[in-house]
Amino acid sequence: MSTTKLREPEEYFLIGQDDSRLVVYLRYQLFKALEDFAKRESKEQVGLLVGRVSETDEGAPFLLIEDAIEAPVGDEATGRFEENLWKRARRIAAARHPNRSVVGWFHTHTDGELAITDEERMVHKRFFPEDEHLLYVLSGAGQDRNFYFKVDGELVGVSGFRIYGKKPAGSAEMTAPELADARAGVNSVAATPEQTTRQIERNLDKIQKKLQNPPMTMKDMAILALLVVNALLILFRPNPPVTVDTSTLEREHSDLSAQISSMRGRIERLERHLSDLSLLDEQLKLAAGVDDGTVEPDLTVDNAEADPVSAPVASQDGEALSGGKGVVKLYKVSQGDILGVLVNKFYPDAPAGTLSAFADFNRLKAPDFAIFPGDTLKVPELEALRK
């Protein structure tokens, strides 16, 4: 995971106690969103945590968690935390936050417990191998939460974390000396950690309620009074007699109905034409001896116009059933296929650069050139890749 030099947030709430091993900053809006998410949903939820990794001026690591990407949990048959689940979520995270990275994942517990399970340990080890990757666990009722990170290869809970991005309600702007004093006061408060946590949560709830129900200002009251007066004038004003000539509107309606009827007939003819084309395509496939397996027919440029049925077809073991120049074979990706292994299979003893040339030919996106089960790869001759 890449490290970017960042400044630590100057204002934050401390949940629990600072952990010298790793300082975690969680954005306030994301903290509240995950809390509400855990309270609202009755079933377990899972997703990615997106942010940045940096170091303090003293060289100590800290994480800045800025957003979360929800991912659906699978069932027992398909795998609760299958690989495709994380791949889709990572693609969304990369598109939404190109300058951020995945720093961990979150998981809600419907039983209200915070202790991590063996299943979570396995998922974290397999899909989140970086030392900085975190696991954020929330109880199903949204009453408790904690971060876990790797220490000597094992997941352990942090002593506390920081919430940034929101000052306490009614507080004024603080200068740098005042902020330093306030931070020291938080760290050395005489109350117990549980009391400090409950007080901070109450303050956060008050802030959230004020944001949801802001006080009414004089400007709002004036606008409301004007709306009431306008409604009364409209209600009690006598309505003058109105004569409307609808002949033009009726003619336009009749013309529009005729156009719609004509368009409906065209659509029906187009649907019949598409149905005929689909039937013809199936007949061509049957004539070529091709089924719906992992291999599909591919027509060469020389033979496609003359006789589609006699065009070369790729077999499942990767060799053409008939000869000809410019044969492009088709391969349907199966579960467990890896692009590098497939390229070595298609082009044994191929020179360096064949993998990237093959990926460009199939328009795969750099840098990971990801492929998924069900994708269809075009496999040209090696000479075609060198052009």
LUMFI-480155 format. One record per residue (C-alpha): residue in three letters; x, y, z. Coordinates in Angstrom, 2 decimals, decimal comma. Example, Ala and Ser with C-alpha at 12.3 -4.5 7.8 and 13.67 -1.06 7.14 Angstrom:
<nodes>
NODE  type       xx       yy       zz
NODE   ALA    12,30    -4,50     7,80
NODE   SER    13,67    -1,06     7,14
</nodes>
This chain:
<nodes>
NODE  type       xx       yy       zz
NODE   MET     0,00     0,00     0,00
NODE   SER     1,49     3,37    -1,04
NODE   THR     2,16     6,05     1,58
NODE   THR     1,34     9,71     0,90
NODE   LYS     2,67    12,52     3,06
NODE   LEU    -0,36    14,12     4,73
NODE   ARG    -0,99    16,49     7,58
NODE   GLU    -2,86    15,06    10,53
NODE   PRO    -6,32    16,58    11,15
NODE   GLU    -5,97    19,35    13,71
NODE   GLU    -9,42    18,86    15,31
NODE   TYR   -10,87    15,52    16,32
NODE   PHE   -12,80    13,58    18,96
NODE   LEU   -11,02    10,73    20,69
NODE   ILE   -12,95     7,47    21,11
NODE   GLY   -11,23     5,37    23,76
NODE   GLN    -7,50     5,97    24,10
NODE   ASP    -4,79     6,68    21,52
NODE   ASP    -2,90     3,59    20,36
NODE   SER     0,80     4,26    19,83
NODE   ARG     1,05     1,33    17,41
NODE   LEU    -1,33     2,87    14,84
NODE   VAL    -3,37     6,09    14,92
NODE   VAL    -6,70     5,80    13,06
NODE   TYR    -8,69     8,84    11,88
NODE   LEU   -12,33     8,19    10,86
NODE   ARG   -14,26    10,92     9,05
NODE   TYR   -17,23    12,15    11,11
NODE   GLN   -19,82    11,86     8,30
NODE   LEU   -18,67     8,31     7,56
NODE   PHE   -18,76     7,41    11,28
NODE   LYS   -22,42     8,52    11,53
NODE   ALA   -23,35     6,88     8,22
NODE   LEU   -21,97     3,51     9,32
NODE   GLU   -23,70     3,82    12,73
NODE   ASP   -27,07     4,57    11,06
NODE   PHE   -26,43     1,78     8,55
NODE   ALA   -25,87    -0,76    11,34
NODE   LYS   -29,02     0,38    13,19
NODE   ARG   -31,24     0,44    10,11
NODE   GLU   -30,33    -2,90     8,54
NODE   SER   -31,40    -6,09    10,33
NODE   LYS   -29,02    -8,35     8,40
NODE   GLU   -25,23    -8,28     8,38
NODE   GLN   -23,51    -5,78     6,12
NODE   VAL   -20,02    -5,68     4,65
NODE   GLY   -17,96    -3,31     2,52
NODE   LEU   -14,60    -1,67     1,81
NODE   LEU   -12,95     1,21     3,69
NODE   VAL   -11,22     3,76     1,45
NODE   GLY    -8,65     6,33     2,54
NODE   ARG    -4,96     7,16     2,70
NODE   VAL    -1,90     6,03     4,68
NODE   SER     0,68     8,51     5,90
NODE   GLU     3,23     9,19     8,63
NODE   THR     3,54    11,86    11,29
NODE   ASP     6,54    14,17    11,44
NODE   GLU     8,01    11,74    13,98
NODE   GLY     7,63     8,83    11,53
NODE   ALA     4,67     7,14    13,27
NODE   PRO     2,06     5,65    10,88
NODE   PHE    -1,54     6,87    10,77
NODE   LEU    -4,59     6,05     8,64
NODE   LEU    -7,15     8,52     7,26
NODE   ILE   -10,45     6,69     6,51
NODE   GLU   -12,62     8,84     4,22
NODE   ASP   -15,28     6,68     2,55
NODE   ALA   -16,87     3,20     2,47
NODE   ILE   -18,09     1,07    -0,44
NODE   GLU   -20,96    -1,32     0,39
NODE   ALA   -20,72    -4,88    -0,98
NODE   PRO   -23,48    -7,53    -0,94
NODE   VAL   -22,96   -10,63     1,22
NODE   GLY   -23,36   -13,92    -0,66
NODE   ASP   -25,13   -17,06     0,53
NODE   GLU   -23,81   -20,43     1,67
NODE   ALA   -24,10   -21,89    -1,84
NODE   THR   -22,11   -19,21    -3,72
NODE   GLY   -19,79   -18,29    -0,84
NODE   ARG   -20,53   -15,55     1,66
NODE   PHE   -17,40   -13,57     0,90
NODE   GLU   -16,52   -14,75    -2,61
NODE   GLU   -13,70   -13,17    -4,60
NODE   ASN   -15,98   -11,52    -7,16
NODE   LEU   -17,68    -9,57    -4,34
NODE   TRP   -14,42    -7,83    -3,46
NODE   LYS   -13,39    -7,38    -7,10
NODE   ARG   -16,61    -5,48    -7,89
NODE   ALA   -16,26    -3,34    -4,78
NODE   ARG   -12,60    -2,54    -5,60
NODE   ARG   -13,54    -1,51    -9,15
NODE   ILE   -16,17     0,89    -7,75
NODE   ALA   -13,66     2,27    -5,23
NODE   ALA   -11,03     2,80    -7,93
NODE   ALA   -13,52     4,65   -10,18
NODE   ARG   -14,95     6,77    -7,37
NODE   HIS   -11,65     7,54    -5,62
NODE   PRO    -8,73     7,29    -8,10
NODE   ASN    -6,38     9,05    -5,67
NODE   ARG    -7,29     6,88    -2,67
NODE   SER    -6,62     3,24    -1,79
NODE   VAL    -8,41     0,44     0,03
NODE   VAL    -7,32     0,55     3,70
NODE   GLY    -9,53    -2,26     5,03
NODE   TRP   -13,15    -3,40     5,35
NODE   PHE   -16,13    -3,15     7,70
NODE   HIS   -18,55    -5,83     8,95
NODE   THR   -21,67    -5,56    11,12
NODE   HIS   -22,51    -8,24    13,71
NODE   THR   -26,20    -9,00    14,07
NODE   ASP   -25,67   -10,72    17,45
NODE   GLY   -24,42    -7,47    19,02
NODE   GLU   -20,98    -8,91    19,83
NODE   LEU   -17,68    -7,29    18,82
NODE   ALA   -15,37   -10,32    19,03
NODE   ILE   -14,09   -11,24    15,56
NODE   THR   -14,78   -14,74    14,23
NODE   ASP   -12,56   -17,31    12,53
NODE   GLU   -14,38   -16,55     9,27
NODE   GLU   -13,41   -12,88     9,54
NODE   ARG    -9,81   -13,80    10,24
NODE   MET    -9,76   -15,99     7,12
NODE   VAL   -11,35   -13,26     4,94
NODE   HIS    -8,90   -10,66     6,23
NODE   LYS    -5,89   -12,91     5,63
NODE   ARG    -6,98   -13,78     2,09
NODE   PHE    -8,31   -10,47     0,71
NODE   PHE    -6,62    -7,84     2,92
NODE   PRO    -2,98    -8,96     3,29
NODE   GLU    -1,41    -5,51     3,85
NODE   ASP    -0,18    -4,75     7,37
NODE   GLU    -2,08    -1,41     7,33
NODE   HIS    -5,40    -3,05     6,39
NODE   LEU    -8,03    -2,66     9,13
NODE   LEU   -11,24    -4,44    10,09
NODE   TYR   -13,98    -2,18    11,49
NODE   VAL   -16,61    -4,19    13,43
NODE   LEU   -19,97    -2,68    14,47
NODE   SER   -22,62    -4,30    16,64
NODE   GLY   -25,98    -4,83    14,93
NODE   ALA   -27,74    -2,23    17,09
NODE   GLY   -25,01     0,34    16,45
NODE   GLN   -24,19     0,48    20,18
NODE   ASP   -20,53    -0,49    20,00
NODE   ARG   -17,70    -0,57    17,51
NODE   ASN   -13,94    -1,13    17,25
NODE   PHE   -11,03    -1,36    14,81
NODE   TYR    -8,76    -4,41    14,47
NODE   PHE    -5,33    -4,49    12,80
NODE   LYS    -2,43    -6,92    12,38
NODE   VAL     0,19    -7,36    15,08
NODE   ASP     2,68   -10,17    14,39
NODE   GLY     0,24   -11,62    11,85
NODE   GLU    -2,76   -11,71    14,24
NODE   LEU    -5,76    -9,35    14,35
NODE   VAL    -5,93    -7,40    17,61
NODE   GLY    -8,18    -4,53    18,69
NODE   VAL    -6,94    -0,95    18,85
NODE   SER    -7,18     0,99    22,12
NODE   GLY    -9,11     3,80    20,47
NODE   PHE    -9,50     5,94    17,36
NODE   ARG   -10,11     9,54    16,38
NODE   ILE   -13,11    11,13    14,64
NODE   TYR   -12,27    14,19    12,54
NODE   GLY   -14,11    16,63    10,31
NODE   LYS   -16,61    18,15    12,80
NODE   LYS   -16,12    20,59    15,74
NODE   PRO   -18,33    20,34    18,87
NODE   ALA   -21,65    22,21    18,53
NODE   GLY   -21,33    25,91    19,44
NODE   SER   -17,51    25,91    19,60
NODE   ALA   -15,57    28,82    18,15
NODE   GLU   -12,58    28,62    15,84
NODE   MET    -9,49    27,58    17,81
NODE   THR    -6,01    28,93    17,22
NODE   ALA    -3,01    26,65    17,13
NODE   PRO    -2,05    27,12    20,86
NODE   GLU    -5,66    26,60    21,95
NODE   LEU    -5,90    23,47    19,86
NODE   ALA    -2,72    22,07    21,42
NODE   ASP    -4,12    22,68    24,92
NODE   ALA    -7,46    21,11    23,99
NODE   ARG    -5,76    17,99    22,61
NODE   ALA    -3,68    17,61    25,77
NODE   GLY    -6,80    17,99    27,90
NODE   VAL    -8,55    15,20    26,06
NODE   ASN    -5,61    12,83    26,52
NODE   SER    -5,19    13,61    30,24
NODE   VAL    -8,86    13,81    31,33
NODE   ALA    -9,46    12,27    34,75
NODE   ALA   -12,67    10,47    33,74
NODE   THR   -12,63     6,80    32,79
NODE   PRO   -12,44     5,87    29,09
NODE   GLU   -16,03     4,57    29,21
NODE   GLN   -17,31     7,88    30,60
NODE   THR   -15,36     9,84    28,00
NODE   THR   -16,76     7,66    25,20
NODE   ARG   -20,37     8,07    26,38
NODE   GLN   -19,95    11,85    26,68
NODE   ILE   -18,54    12,13    23,18
NODE   GLU   -21,35     9,98    21,75
NODE   ARG   -23,96    12,19    23,43
NODE   ASN   -22,31    15,27    21,94
NODE   LEU   -22,30    13,65    18,50
NODE   ASP   -26,01    12,78    18,81
NODE   LYS   -26,81    16,39    19,72
NODE   ILE   -24,90    17,63    16,69
NODE   GLN   -26,75    15,18    14,45
NODE   LYS   -30,17    16,25    15,80
NODE   LYS   -29,37    19,93    15,23
NODE   LEU   -28,29    19,17    11,69
NODE   GLN   -31,53    17,26    11,03
NODE   ASN   -33,81    19,91    12,65
NODE   PRO   -32,20    23,34    12,19
NODE   PRO   -33,83    26,29    14,04
NODE   MET   -36,24    28,51    12,07
NODE   THR   -34,85    31,99    11,31
NODE   MET   -36,74    35,28    10,76
NODE   LYS   -36,20    34,88     7,02
NODE   ASP   -37,86    31,47     7,07
NODE   MET   -40,83    32,85     9,01
NODE   ALA   -41,27    35,74     6,53
NODE   ILE   -41,24    33,33     3,57
NODE   LEU   -43,79    31,11     5,32
NODE   ALA   -46,10    34,12     5,98
NODE   LEU   -45,91    35,17     2,33
NODE   LEU   -46,79    31,64     1,22
NODE   VAL   -49,84    31,61     3,52
NODE   VAL   -51,07    34,99     2,23
NODE   ASN   -50,61    33,88    -1,36
NODE   ALA   -52,55    30,67    -0,69
NODE   LEU   -55,44    32,67     0,86
NODE   LEU   -55,57    35,06    -2,11
NODE   ILE   -55,72    32,17    -4,53
NODE   LEU   -58,40    30,40    -2,45
NODE   PHE   -60,81    33,33    -2,08
NODE   ARG   -60,22    35,19    -5,37
NODE   PRO   -63,22    34,84    -7,75
NODE   ASN   -62,41    32,93   -10,88
NODE   PRO   -63,22    34,81   -14,13
NODE   PRO   -64,99    32,85   -16,85
NODE   VAL   -62,54    31,29   -19,25
NODE   THR   -63,19    30,12   -22,78
NODE   VAL   -60,64    27,76   -24,21
NODE   ASP   -60,39    26,85   -27,89
NODE   THR   -59,39    23,20   -27,89
NODE   SER   -59,68    22,58   -31,63
NODE   THR   -55,94    23,04   -32,25
NODE   LEU   -55,08    20,81   -29,33
NODE   GLU   -57,48    18,13   -30,56
NODE   ARG   -55,94    18,20   -34,05
NODE   GLU   -52,45    17,90   -32,62
NODE   HIS   -53,63    15,05   -30,39
NODE   SER   -55,10    13,27   -33,41
NODE   ASP   -51,85    13,74   -35,38
NODE   LEU   -49,83    12,47   -32,45
NODE   SER   -52,05     9,39   -32,13
NODE   ALA   -51,55     8,64   -35,81
NODE   GLN   -47,79     8,99   -35,46
NODE   ILE   -47,79     6,71   -32,42
NODE   SER   -49,81     4,09   -34,33
NODE   SER   -47,36     4,31   -37,24
NODE   MET   -44,38     4,03   -34,89
NODE   ARG   -45,95     1,03   -33,15
NODE   GLY   -46,27    -0,73   -36,51
NODE   ARG   -42,64     0,01   -37,34
NODE   ILE   -41,52    -1,33   -33,97
NODE   GLU   -43,51    -4,54   -34,51
NODE   ARG   -41,92    -5,00   -37,95
NODE   LEU   -38,48    -4,35   -36,46
NODE   GLU   -39,09    -6,93   -33,71
NODE   ARG   -40,10    -9,51   -36,31
NODE   HIS   -36,98    -8,68   -38,32
NODE   LEU   -34,76    -9,08   -35,23
NODE   SER   -36,47   -12,38   -34,46
NODE   ASP   -35,75   -13,58   -38,00
NODE   LEU   -32,11   -12,49   -37,66
NODE   SER   -31,79   -14,33   -34,34
NODE   LEU   -33,27   -17,48   -35,90
NODE   LEU   -30,88   -17,16   -38,86
NODE   ASP   -27,93   -16,77   -36,47
NODE   GLU   -28,94   -19,95   -34,61
NODE   GLN   -29,25   -21,80   -37,90
NODE   LEU   -25,76   -20,63   -38,95
NODE   LYS   -24,33   -21,82   -35,63
NODE   LEU   -25,98   -25,21   -36,02
NODE   ALA   -24,73   -25,44   -39,59
NODE   ALA   -21,21   -24,65   -38,40
NODE   GLY   -21,43   -27,34   -35,73
NODE   VAL   -21,10   -24,93   -32,77
NODE   ASP   -22,82   -25,37   -29,41
NODE   ASP   -23,21   -22,97   -26,44
NODE   GLY   -20,12   -24,24   -24,58
NODE   THR   -17,01   -22,33   -23,76
NODE   VAL   -16,00   -21,96   -27,42
NODE   GLU   -17,73   -19,90   -30,09
NODE   PRO   -17,24   -19,71   -33,90
NODE   ASP   -15,02   -17,00   -35,34
NODE   LEU   -15,13   -16,02   -39,02
NODE   THR   -12,01   -14,98   -40,93
NODE   VAL   -12,00   -11,84   -43,05
NODE   ASP   -11,50   -13,88   -46,25
NODE   ASN   -14,34   -16,38   -45,67
NODE   ALA   -16,97   -14,34   -43,78
NODE   GLU   -18,54   -12,80   -46,87
NODE   ALA   -18,24   -15,82   -49,14
NODE   ASP   -19,50   -18,63   -46,92
NODE   PRO   -20,02   -18,07   -43,16
NODE   VAL   -20,70   -21,76   -42,55
NODE   SER   -17,29   -22,84   -43,87
NODE   ALA   -15,35   -20,29   -41,72
NODE   PRO   -12,76   -21,69   -39,27
NODE   VAL   -13,95   -22,50   -35,78
NODE   ALA   -11,87   -22,62   -32,57
NODE   SER   -11,97   -25,80   -30,52
NODE   GLN   -11,88   -26,01   -26,75
NODE   ASP    -8,19   -27,05   -26,65
NODE   GLY    -7,30   -23,83   -28,50
NODE   GLU    -6,65   -25,18   -32,11
NODE   ALA    -8,62   -24,35   -35,25
NODE   LEU   -10,88   -27,05   -36,69
NODE   SER   -10,22   -25,77   -40,20
NODE   GLY    -7,29   -23,95   -41,75
NODE   GLY    -6,98   -20,48   -43,23
NODE   LYS    -5,18   -17,23   -42,61
NODE   GLY    -6,22   -14,67   -40,04
NODE   VAL    -7,93   -17,22   -37,74
NODE   VAL    -9,11   -15,56   -34,52
NODE   LYS   -10,10   -18,10   -31,89
NODE   LEU   -12,57   -17,40   -29,09
NODE   TYR   -12,11   -18,56   -25,52
NODE   LYS   -14,71   -18,18   -22,75
NODE   VAL   -13,10   -17,51   -19,35
NODE   SER   -13,83   -20,12   -16,66
NODE   GLN   -13,63   -19,95   -12,87
NODE   GLY    -9,99   -19,86   -11,72
NODE   ASP    -8,52   -18,74   -15,07
NODE   ILE    -5,55   -16,34   -14,83
NODE   LEU    -4,57   -14,14   -17,78
NODE   GLY    -0,84   -14,92   -17,56
NODE   VAL    -1,45   -18,69   -17,52
NODE   LEU    -3,85   -18,46   -20,49
NODE   VAL    -1,36   -16,41   -22,56
NODE   ASN     1,39   -18,99   -21,90
NODE   LYS    -1,07   -21,69   -22,98
NODE   PHE    -2,12   -19,84   -26,18
NODE   TYR     1,43   -18,78   -27,14
NODE   PRO     4,07   -21,20   -25,80
NODE   ASP     7,63   -19,80   -25,79
NODE   ALA     6,27   -16,37   -26,77
NODE   PRO     8,64   -13,37   -26,44
NODE   ALA     8,43   -10,77   -23,67
NODE   GLY     5,60    -8,29   -24,08
NODE   THR     3,12   -10,87   -25,39
NODE   LEU     0,94   -10,55   -22,26
NODE   SER     0,49    -6,77   -22,61
NODE   ALA    -0,02    -7,08   -26,39
NODE   PHE    -2,69    -9,74   -25,84
NODE   ALA    -4,38    -7,52   -23,21
NODE   ASP    -4,35    -4,53   -25,60
NODE   PHE    -5,83    -6,70   -28,37
NODE   ASN    -8,73    -7,65   -26,06
NODE   ARG    -9,02    -4,06   -24,72
NODE   LEU    -8,37    -5,10   -21,10
NODE   LYS    -7,85    -2,20   -18,70
NODE   ALA    -4,41    -1,61   -17,22
NODE   PRO    -2,73    -2,11   -14,89
NODE   ASP    -4,24    -5,38   -13,58
NODE   PHE    -5,85    -6,59   -16,88
NODE   ALA    -8,67    -8,21   -14,88
NODE   ILE   -10,73   -11,04   -16,42
NODE   PHE   -13,84   -12,68   -14,99
NODE   PRO   -15,75   -15,93   -15,56
NODE   GLY   -18,01   -15,59   -18,57
NODE   ASP   -15,76   -13,10   -20,44
NODE   THR   -14,87   -14,00   -24,04
NODE   LEU   -11,23   -13,54   -25,12
NODE   LYS   -10,13   -13,19   -28,73
NODE   VAL    -7,03   -15,32   -29,45
NODE   PRO    -5,34   -14,26   -32,72
NODE   GLU    -2,18   -15,69   -34,18
NODE   LEU     1,05   -14,50   -32,56
NODE   GLU     2,00   -12,57   -35,71
NODE   ALA    -1,16   -10,48   -35,35
NODE   LEU    -0,09    -9,40   -31,84
NODE   ARG     3,32    -8,23   -33,12
NODE   LYS     1,82    -5,79   -35,63
</nodes>
